[in-house]
Amino acid sequence: DVKVTQSSRYLVKRTGEKVFLECVQDMDHENMFWYRQDPGLGLRLIYFSYDVKMKEKGDIPEGYSVSREKKERFSLILESASTNQTSMYLCASSSGQGSGKLFFGSGTQLSVL
Amino acid sequence: RKEVEQDPGPFNVPEGATVAFNCTYSNSASQSFFWYRQDCRKEPKLLMSVYSSGNEDGRFTAQLNRASQYISLLIRDSKLSDSATYLCVPKDTGGFKTIFGAGTRLFVKA
């Protein structure tokens, strides 16, 4: 069974902390994505990567960075967490160019206090 | 105009009812379309793909209207277990970026 695994289900951090969210997929997918989901706003794309060491900004990249050193792993980094980054973070992967078939991890609910 | 627009609902329907949601998209280059289902506090999961005029899978039918740039999802004989948020994803073939609609909430009641 295909699997996208996010390292934490719930995370509580303090303002100003550096936060790492990890995502691993076991499907040998080329593409990986980070979204955040907020009530009333739906899923918003933060960053995506279509190959190792490649990354592209999504719609809301400010305050975030990413790292993809290995094909199976895509990390989201909050350099200095702020309260407005409290959200549900979802990682996803897909294969091929132009595919809309994404497989999601179960999400990380991040609270920044 | 947003890239993808959906009626947020909620749609409250009794069991056995037929319900339909629409989704409009702005990118005329979109060639394939997807409906995802997201249960409360869970991740989205792919429900249906639509590559031409439409697709049917059991009680679910997705239709595409390219001229008016919208897709619809029809659910017949609604079940309690259909209660979820339904997300629309229009996709252009050449791009990696995948944008989701904000979703339509459905509540099916006994």
Interface residues (C-beta under 8 A of the other chain):
Chain A: N31 F33 Y35 G40 L41 G42 L43 L45 F48 Y50 E56 G58 D59 L90 A92 S94 Q97 G98 S99 G100 K101 L102 F103 F104 G105 S106 G107
Chain B: P8 Q31 S32 F33 F34 Y36 K42 E43 P44 K45 L46 S49 L87 V89 P90 K91 D92 T93 G94 G95 F96 K97 T98 I99 F100 G101 A102 G103
